[in-house]
């Protein structure tokens, strides 16, 4: 392995995404990728299964995450096992407020007193009917804050606004947003990237997908303002499949 140059983690992720998008990656190929990128097979498998869970399009999956477990996942499992239905268990399917949740062949279902019922807000036609349109957003003043911000010579004044508003991250730690952005500005180097974390990783807080579906332009405007404030040259919105 000494003659194989170490590769950046980002390159490994891009390759996993590219090959995973074309179809299932075999165990042998995952091992080859680990050797090629001089890393452990466990890391490659973790990236692959996180971004490309089994049965992403077809088959049945049952959420066994904490919100679903507290609201009757075991009953859903018992019903499926009694009917001889094959399924996979997964840690989260979203729609935590409708727990317990089941996914089958492209549709999401909630287990209620009357059995499994499709979750209306998960249907494509529902999402498309309720998403935020660019024309509507602009008619309500959307992107006007970005336009005004572009005219500012010193955009760091926004840090004082964040401090006065006591805006904090909602991922669990409640860390000060103003302190995070100041740390980015104080870091060495001139190349910066803004990463919008839409991975929906906190159990019981299904929100990121709703924001992306219902208010995409509000998210984009806020992301652009944040990128301009910290001097980022690019913004990336990261989400799971």
Rosetta silent file (secondary structure, phi, psi, omega in degrees, C-alpha in Angstrom):
SEQUENCE: XXXXXXXXXXXXXXXXXXXXXXXXXXXXXXXXXXXXXXXXXXXXXXXXXXXXXXXXXXXXXXXXXXXXXXXXXXXXXXXXXXXXXXXXXXXXXXXXXXXXXXXXXXXXXXXXXXXXXXXXXXXXXXXXXXXXXXXXXXXXXXXXXXXXXXXXXXXXXXXXXXXXXXXXXXXXXXXXXXXXXXXXXXXXXXXXXXXXXXXXXXXXXXXXXXXXXXXXXXXXXXXXXXXXXXXXXXXXXXXXX
SCORE:     score description
SCORE:     0.000 S_00000001
   1 L     0.000  -11.889 -173.767    0.000    0.000    0.000 S_00000001
   2 L   -63.423  -28.319 -177.584    2.996    2.281    0.396 S_00000001
   3 L   -89.256    3.872  179.200    3.003    3.174   -3.303 S_00000001
   4 L   -99.514  118.384 -178.593   -0.702    4.130   -3.308 S_00000001
   5 L   -67.664  142.597  176.768   -1.241    7.839   -2.584 S_00000001
   6 L   -67.576  143.355 -177.618   -3.756    8.706    0.127 S_00000001
   7 L  -113.652  154.489 -178.276   -6.943   10.222   -1.258 S_00000001
   8 L   -70.210  143.289  177.834   -9.186   12.912    0.154 S_00000001
   9 H   -55.385  -34.983  179.791  -12.347   11.731    1.983 S_00000001
  10 H   -61.814  -35.194  179.045  -14.403   13.917   -0.343 S_00000001
  11 H   -68.558  -38.927  176.386  -13.181   11.956   -3.352 S_00000001
  12 H   -62.499  -45.156 -179.815  -14.196    8.682   -1.702 S_00000001
  13 H   -61.772  -43.041  179.123  -17.653   10.051   -0.943 S_00000001
  14 H   -61.196  -39.257 -179.142  -18.091   11.251   -4.514 S_00000001
  15 H   -69.794  -39.547  177.274  -17.138    7.822   -5.853 S_00000001
  16 H   -62.739  -42.502  179.305  -19.514    6.032   -3.477 S_00000001
  17 H   -64.618  -41.814 -178.392  -22.317    8.384   -4.522 S_00000001
  18 H   -65.214  -48.049 -178.015  -21.566    7.922   -8.222 S_00000001
  19 H   -72.995  -36.223  178.686  -21.418    4.117   -8.084 S_00000001
  20 H   -67.467  -30.283  178.715  -24.307    3.850   -5.608 S_00000001
  21 H   -70.536  -20.661 -179.960  -26.465    5.978   -7.880 S_00000001
  22 H   -88.928  -14.479 -178.309  -26.012    3.454  -10.692 S_00000001
  23 L   151.007 -176.363 -176.558  -27.084    0.455   -8.617 S_00000001
  24 L   -67.530  136.176  177.286  -26.120   -1.772   -5.710 S_00000001
  25 L   -93.520  127.700 -177.969  -22.402   -1.892   -4.862 S_00000001
  26 L   -71.787  160.796  177.781  -21.147   -5.403   -4.144 S_00000001
  27 H   -60.397  -38.575 -179.916  -19.245   -6.314   -0.978 S_00000001
  28 H   -63.235  -41.899 -179.601  -16.174   -7.021   -3.099 S_00000001
  29 H   -67.844  -36.677  176.694  -16.314   -3.581   -4.709 S_00000001
  30 H   -61.105  -38.431  176.637  -16.694   -1.877   -1.325 S_00000001
  31 H   -65.983  -38.771  177.883  -13.491   -3.640   -0.261 S_00000001
  32 H   -63.223  -41.201  179.085  -11.738   -2.467   -3.417 S_00000001
  33 H   -63.848  -38.236  178.551  -12.770    1.120   -2.704 S_00000001
  34 H   -62.572  -44.220  179.246  -11.388    0.850    0.819 S_00000001
  35 H   -67.723  -39.963 -178.779   -8.017   -0.341   -0.509 S_00000001
  36 H   -62.649  -39.363 -177.088   -8.006    2.255   -3.281 S_00000001
  37 L   -97.857    7.733  175.698   -8.628    5.116   -0.855 S_00000001
  38 L    54.191   53.621  178.160   -6.414    3.658    1.883 S_00000001
  39 L  -140.407 -177.904 -176.715   -9.132    3.506    4.498 S_00000001
  40 L   -85.384  146.650  175.580  -11.079    0.884    6.435 S_00000001
  41 H   -57.173  -32.688 -178.589  -13.868   -1.183    4.849 S_00000001
  42 H   -60.805  -39.022 -179.955  -16.102   -0.098    7.759 S_00000001
  43 H   -66.329  -43.612 -179.080  -15.883    3.557    6.682 S_00000001
  44 H   -64.507  -43.524  178.994  -16.783    2.759    3.075 S_00000001
  45 H   -62.870  -39.484  179.984  -19.705    0.560    4.152 S_00000001
  46 H   -62.714  -44.565  178.424  -20.910    3.297    6.519 S_00000001
  47 H   -62.547  -43.381 -176.625  -20.921    5.901    3.755 S_00000001
  48 H   -65.999  -47.764 -177.141  -22.674    3.550    1.362 S_00000001
  49 H   -72.431  -26.688  178.682  -25.417    2.402    3.733 S_00000001
  50 H   -71.205  -46.492 -176.182  -25.998    5.919    5.059 S_00000001
  51 H   -85.634  -24.569 -177.878  -26.532    7.522    1.668 S_00000001
  52 L  -131.676   73.166 -179.967  -28.005    4.509   -0.116 S_00000001
  53 L   -62.585  148.833 -179.633  -30.106    2.428    2.338 S_00000001
  54 L   -59.742  144.362  176.975  -31.224   -0.972    1.092 S_00000001
  55 L    66.480   37.183 -175.159  -34.570   -1.080   -0.643 S_00000001
  56 L   -62.939  -31.148 -176.472  -34.566    2.655   -1.328 S_00000001
  57 L  -109.876  -37.972 -176.765  -37.192    2.364   -4.065 S_00000001
  58 L  -123.539  165.869  179.878  -38.880   -1.012   -3.652 S_00000001
  59 L    94.007 -177.017 -176.760  -39.674   -3.336   -0.780 S_00000001
  60 E  -120.025  134.591  177.003  -40.927   -2.708    2.740 S_00000001
  61 E  -131.112  141.760  179.695  -39.105   -0.931    5.542 S_00000001
  62 E  -120.239  130.447  178.826  -40.252   -0.355    9.110 S_00000001
  63 E   -75.017  128.145  176.351  -38.877    2.431   11.276 S_00000001
  64 L  -114.656   16.749  177.495  -37.458    1.180   14.585 S_00000001
  65 L   -66.750  169.303 -173.117  -36.210    4.588   15.740 S_00000001
  66 H   -56.897  -48.721 -179.321  -37.080    5.895   19.188 S_00000001
  67 H   -59.333  -41.569  179.693  -40.225    7.924   18.270 S_00000001
  68 H   -69.877  -40.400 -179.813  -41.695    4.977   16.355 S_00000001
  69 H   -60.819  -37.242 -179.510  -40.683    2.449   19.012 S_00000001
  70 H   -72.635  -18.901 -174.702  -42.484    4.492   21.658 S_00000001
  71 L  -115.334   20.873  169.105  -45.638    4.645   19.557 S_00000001
  72 L   111.906   25.042  177.473  -46.093    1.038   18.504 S_00000001
  73 H   -57.589  -38.264 -177.288  -43.433   -0.222   16.096 S_00000001
  74 H   -60.014  -36.585  177.383  -43.639   -3.651   17.680 S_00000001
  75 H   -64.017  -40.779  177.839  -47.314   -3.917   16.712 S_00000001
  76 H   -63.097  -42.246  178.540  -46.402   -3.078   13.109 S_00000001
  77 H   -63.390  -41.644  179.743  -43.684   -5.720   13.139 S_00000001
  78 H   -62.125  -41.351 -179.667  -46.066   -8.298   14.581 S_00000001
  79 H   -64.409  -43.411 -179.112  -48.630   -7.615   11.854 S_00000001
  80 H   -66.967  -42.137  179.649  -46.067   -7.956    9.083 S_00000001
  81 H   -65.104  -38.986  179.944  -44.568  -11.133   10.534 S_00000001
  82 H   -65.178  -31.250 -179.759  -48.013  -12.678   10.981 S_00000001
  83 L   -88.146   -1.854 -179.429  -48.818  -12.016    7.322 S_00000001
  84 L    74.002   20.409 -176.441  -45.486  -13.458    6.188 S_00000001
  85 L   -82.733  128.466  177.569  -44.481  -10.097    4.715 S_00000001
  86 L   -77.907  141.905 -179.068  -40.718   -9.570    4.183 S_00000001
  87 L  -157.158  162.742  172.757  -39.309   -6.263    5.461 S_00000001
  88 E  -113.952  150.495  175.308  -36.170   -4.443    6.567 S_00000001
  89 E   -98.675  136.212  179.700  -35.769   -2.421    9.761 S_00000001
  90 E  -132.472  154.786 -175.446  -34.387    1.109    9.448 S_00000001
  91 L   -75.596  -21.668 -178.981  -33.550    3.757   12.077 S_00000001
  92 L  -163.052  139.024  175.092  -35.666    6.574   10.609 S_00000001
  93 L  -122.988    4.373 -175.941  -38.198    7.221    7.860 S_00000001
  94 L    78.385 -171.780 -179.170  -39.153   10.771    8.796 S_00000001
  95 L    52.540   45.124 -175.656  -42.739   11.827    9.560 S_00000001
  96 H   -58.410  -31.961 -179.457  -42.018   11.280   13.261 S_00000001
  97 H   -67.942  -15.258  179.436  -45.313   12.925   14.241 S_00000001
  98 H  -105.013   16.565 -177.777  -47.113   10.106   12.411 S_00000001
  99 L   -58.843  148.493   -1.550  -45.174    7.311   14.129 S_00000001
 100 L   -79.904  147.749 -172.368  -44.966    4.402   13.776 S_00000001
 101 E  -115.849  142.254  178.474  -44.080    4.721   10.094 S_00000001
 102 E  -129.184  143.040  177.743  -43.747    2.111    7.364 S_00000001
 103 E  -117.250  130.319  179.672  -42.417    2.512    3.817 S_00000001
 104 E  -143.692  117.792  173.525  -43.616    0.241    1.016 S_00000001
 105 L    48.502   48.329  173.917  -42.867    0.520   -2.694 S_00000001
 106 L    91.461   -0.786 -179.419  -42.500    4.292   -2.784 S_00000001
 107 E  -125.692  151.407 -179.921  -45.242    5.229   -0.309 S_00000001
 108 E  -107.862  138.658 -177.760  -45.200    6.044    3.410 S_00000001
 109 E  -130.326  149.385  174.471  -47.783    4.686    5.846 S_00000001
 110 E  -114.016  138.400  179.232  -48.703    5.321    9.459 S_00000001
 111 E   -88.715  112.597  177.663  -50.100    2.576   11.680 S_00000001
 112 E  -116.234 -167.863 -178.850  -53.322    3.753   13.317 S_00000001
 113 L   -64.537  -26.857 -178.901  -56.310    2.084   14.931 S_00000001
 114 L   -95.249   12.622 -178.068  -57.674    1.184   11.500 S_00000001
 115 E   102.247 -159.481 -177.882  -54.441   -0.357   10.233 S_00000001
 116 E   -79.852  127.816  179.681  -51.886    1.128    7.862 S_00000001
 117 E  -126.632  132.157 -178.367  -52.937    4.439    6.298 S_00000001
 118 E   -64.118  139.056  179.736  -50.920    6.312    3.667 S_00000001
 119 L   -81.914  112.407 -172.663  -49.485    9.602    4.912 S_00000001
 120 H   -58.347  -43.484 -175.090  -51.055   12.244    2.693 S_00000001
 121 H   -69.794   -7.560  177.363  -48.295   14.832    3.051 S_00000001
 122 H   -89.200  -10.428 -177.854  -45.742   12.301    1.747 S_00000001
 123 L   -72.945  143.090 -178.549  -47.447   11.991   -1.653 S_00000001
 124 H   -57.277  -43.441 -177.647  -45.730   13.676   -4.580 S_00000001
 125 H   -65.414  -32.627  177.624  -48.889   15.490   -5.662 S_00000001
 126 H   -67.968  -45.081 -179.530  -49.353   16.883   -2.128 S_00000001
 127 H   -61.717  -46.564 -177.939  -45.757   18.113   -2.009 S_00000001
 128 H   -65.646  -32.290 -179.683  -45.965   19.722   -5.446 S_00000001
 129 H   -75.154  -22.265 -174.314  -49.268   21.418   -4.574 S_00000001
 130 H  -112.112    1.609 -178.962  -47.896   22.887   -1.343 S_00000001
 131 L   -75.313  157.413 -178.391  -44.344   23.826   -2.260 S_00000001
 132 L   -79.789  123.187  179.293  -43.260   27.462   -2.327 S_00000001
 133 L   -90.654  147.956 -177.811  -43.170   28.930   -5.846 S_00000001
 134 H   -58.926  -46.047 -178.054  -40.577   31.521   -6.825 S_00000001
 135 H   -61.747  -41.382  179.892  -43.171   34.018   -8.095 S_00000001
 136 H   -65.899  -42.480 -179.015  -45.227   33.732   -4.902 S_00000001
 137 H   -63.070  -42.868 -179.231  -42.168   34.122   -2.690 S_00000001
 138 H   -69.679  -33.008  178.624  -41.012   37.227   -4.540 S_00000001
 139 H   -66.994  -22.471  178.904  -44.515   38.738   -4.449 S_00000001
 140 L   -95.746   11.753  179.224  -44.340   38.463   -0.646 S_00000001
 141 L    96.878    6.656 -179.993  -40.985   40.263   -0.494 S_00000001
 142 L   -61.974  141.976 -179.348  -38.803   37.213   -0.957 S_00000001
 143 L    71.602   -2.655  176.916  -35.143   37.811   -1.876 S_00000001
 144 H   -68.968  -33.430  177.290  -35.512   41.533   -1.064 S_00000001
 145 H   -65.314  -38.677  177.619  -33.382   40.995    2.066 S_00000001
 146 H   -64.887  -42.575  179.397  -30.679   39.428   -0.103 S_00000001
 147 H   -61.089  -44.951  178.603  -30.799   42.365   -2.538 S_00000001
 148 H   -64.219  -38.065 -177.977  -30.422   44.862    0.326 S_00000001
 149 H   -66.672  -36.643  178.730  -27.624   42.768    1.813 S_00000001
 150 H   -63.472  -24.742 -179.123  -25.703   42.786   -1.473 S_00000001
 151 L   -83.386   -9.966 -179.302  -25.680   46.585   -1.323 S_00000001
 152 L   -76.735  135.828  177.738  -23.967   46.626    2.106 S_00000001
 153 L   -78.510  -42.416  178.399  -20.252   47.449    2.118 S_00000001
 154 L  -114.246  102.884 -174.915  -19.595   45.832    5.498 S_00000001
 155 L   -86.185   -3.484 -178.590  -21.736   42.721    5.858 S_00000001
 156 L   -72.283   -7.726  177.228  -20.316   41.675    9.216 S_00000001
 157 H   -59.601  -23.270 -179.150  -22.963   43.828   10.938 S_00000001
 158 H   -63.941  -25.242  178.224  -25.162   40.756   10.666 S_00000001
 159 H   -63.298  -38.516  177.208  -23.054   39.112   13.383 S_00000001
 160 H   -67.139  -36.602  177.382  -24.306   41.713   15.878 S_00000001
 161 H   -62.558  -43.578  179.230  -27.875   41.023   14.742 S_00000001
 162 H   -63.772  -40.295 -179.885  -27.365   37.297   15.381 S_00000001
 163 H   -64.678  -44.277 -179.276  -25.864   38.005   18.809 S_00000001
 164 H   -67.244  -29.815  179.544  -28.752   40.262   19.832 S_00000001
 165 H   -83.332   -9.038 -178.243  -31.263   37.674   18.603 S_00000001
 166 L    54.342   38.706  179.932  -29.474   34.908   20.575 S_00000001
 167 L   -68.882  130.680 -177.770  -29.847   32.615   17.544 S_00000001
 168 E  -130.805  155.361  176.573  -28.614   29.117   18.339 S_00000001
 169 L   -67.672  146.844 -176.955  -28.194   25.852   16.486 S_00000001
 170 L  -107.040   18.444 -179.570  -31.038   23.358   16.924 S_00000001
 171 L   -80.820   -5.677  179.023  -29.004   20.170   16.503 S_00000001
 172 L   134.322  -39.203 -176.810  -28.882   19.536   20.236 S_00000001
 173 L   -82.842  -22.087 -179.559  -25.966   21.578   21.602 S_00000001
 174 L    64.697   36.277 -175.831  -27.670   24.945   21.235 S_00000001
 175 L   -76.188  148.172 -178.356  -24.406   26.579   20.193 S_00000001
 176 E   -65.504  124.622  177.973  -24.335   30.289   19.345 S_00000001
 177 H   -65.759  -39.924 -179.784  -24.615   30.899   15.586 S_00000001
 178 H   -59.404  -42.964  179.967  -22.799   34.218   15.911 S_00000001
 179 H   -66.583  -37.040  177.362  -19.800   32.501   17.566 S_00000001
 180 H   -62.000  -47.820 -176.226  -19.732   29.832   14.845 S_00000001
 181 H   -68.157  -35.896  176.772  -19.706   32.401   12.054 S_00000001
 182 H   -64.514  -37.099  178.708  -17.036   34.513   13.777 S_00000001
 183 H   -64.669  -37.192  177.517  -14.842   31.419   14.085 S_00000001
 184 H   -65.066  -44.855 -179.838  -15.183   30.828   10.336 S_00000001
 185 H   -63.802  -32.452 -177.290  -14.210   34.436    9.587 S_00000001
 186 H   -83.956   -8.572 -177.664  -11.225   34.197   11.910 S_00000001
 187 L   -72.045  155.139  178.928   -9.949   30.968   10.355 S_00000001
 188 L   -73.634  163.664  179.106   -6.921   30.963    8.118 S_00000001
 189 L    85.834  162.486 -177.364   -7.143   30.683    4.349 S_00000001
 190 L  -112.451  -13.584 -178.447   -9.444   32.368    1.887 S_00000001
 191 L   -91.154  118.483 -178.464  -11.390   29.418    0.479 S_00000001
 192 L  -131.721  149.434  177.990  -14.574   28.788    2.438 S_00000001
 193 E  -130.149  142.126  174.457  -17.668   26.683    1.854 S_00000001
 194 E   -98.975  125.367  178.572  -21.100   26.859    3.438 S_00000001
 195 E  -110.687  116.496  177.484  -22.605   23.449    4.202 S_00000001
 196 E   -92.374  111.035 -174.401  -26.365   23.363    4.763 S_00000001
 197 E   -85.728  101.284  178.191  -26.985   20.249    6.847 S_00000001
 198 E  -114.243   35.998 -175.055  -30.320   18.780    5.752 S_00000001
 199 L   -81.292   -9.837  176.453  -29.522   15.205    6.761 S_00000001
 200 L    54.583   56.527 -173.549  -32.406   14.963    9.238 S_00000001
 201 L   -97.521   -8.159 -176.832  -30.321   13.101   11.786 S_00000001
 202 L   -92.141  126.114 -178.520  -32.005   13.955   15.091 S_00000001
 203 L   -64.438  132.934  176.495  -34.658   11.446   16.216 S_00000001
 204 L    83.518    6.152 -179.785  -38.104   12.930   16.599 S_00000001
 205 L  -125.947   63.278 -179.468  -37.330   16.230   14.855 S_00000001
 206 L   -75.213   97.728 -173.882  -38.567   15.704   11.297 S_00000001
 207 L  -138.832  -36.971 -173.271  -38.208   19.257    9.985 S_00000001
 208 H   -60.070  -44.359 -178.702  -35.481   19.575    7.359 S_00000001
 209 H   -65.545  -36.791  178.246  -37.436   17.823    4.612 S_00000001
 210 H   -63.692  -40.324  177.970  -40.520   19.925    5.343 S_00000001
 211 H   -63.682  -45.304 -179.527  -38.473   23.112    5.016 S_00000001
 212 H   -63.422  -37.398 -178.029  -36.964   21.918    1.737 S_00000001
 213 H   -79.555  -41.492 -172.094  -40.375   20.918    0.377 S_00000001
 214 H   -92.269  -34.035 -174.469  -42.499   23.791    1.665 S_00000001
 215 L  -134.650   55.665 -176.204  -40.127   26.791    1.802 S_00000001
 216 H   -62.159  -35.253 -176.950  -37.165   26.138   -0.523 S_00000001
 217 H   -75.208  -30.499  173.726  -36.669   29.799   -1.467 S_00000001
 218 H   -64.121  -40.300  177.434  -36.585   30.938    2.145 S_00000001
 219 H   -64.241  -44.628 -178.510  -33.838   28.359    2.691 S_00000001
 220 H   -65.514  -41.858  179.690  -31.937   29.497   -0.412 S_00000001
 221 H   -64.075  -44.718  178.022  -32.138   33.185    0.492 S_00000001
 222 H   -62.920  -38.542  179.876  -30.927   32.523    4.022 S_00000001
 223 H   -65.126  -41.441  179.548  -28.112   30.310    2.721 S_00000001
 224 H   -65.906  -40.335  177.816  -26.913   32.997    0.312 S_00000001
 225 H   -64.572  -42.365  178.332  -26.937   35.651    3.044 S_00000001
 226 H   -62.871  -43.741 -179.569  -25.000   33.334    5.365 S_00000001
 227 H   -62.090  -41.447  178.877  -22.452   32.537    2.632 S_00000001
 228 H   -65.646  -36.716 -177.813  -21.916   36.231    1.914 S_00000001
 229 H   -64.778  -42.732 -176.094  -21.469   37.008    5.613 S_00000001
 230 H   -94.713    2.728  177.751  -18.672   34.465    6.157 S_00000001
 231 L    73.188   34.980  179.477  -17.090   34.980    2.734 S_00000001
 232 L   -82.479  139.961  179.907  -17.903   31.538    1.347 S_00000001
 233 L   -88.304  -17.318 -178.401  -17.306   30.959   -2.358 S_00000001
 234 E  -148.698  151.402  176.260  -19.751   28.038   -2.592 S_00000001
 235 E  -125.030  135.214 -179.047  -22.757   26.669   -0.761 S_00000001
 236 E  -123.765  128.646  174.157  -23.684   22.979   -0.631 S_00000001
 237 E   -99.639  113.613 -175.384  -27.016   21.583    0.512 S_00000001
 238 E  -102.788  126.563  179.265  -26.390   18.069    1.830 S_00000001
 239 E  -145.560  156.759  176.985  -29.270   15.646    2.201 S_00000001
 240 L   -81.224  164.016 -179.678  -29.887   11.914    2.326 S_00000001
 241 L   -61.601    0.000    0.000  -31.675   10.071   -0.439 S_00000001
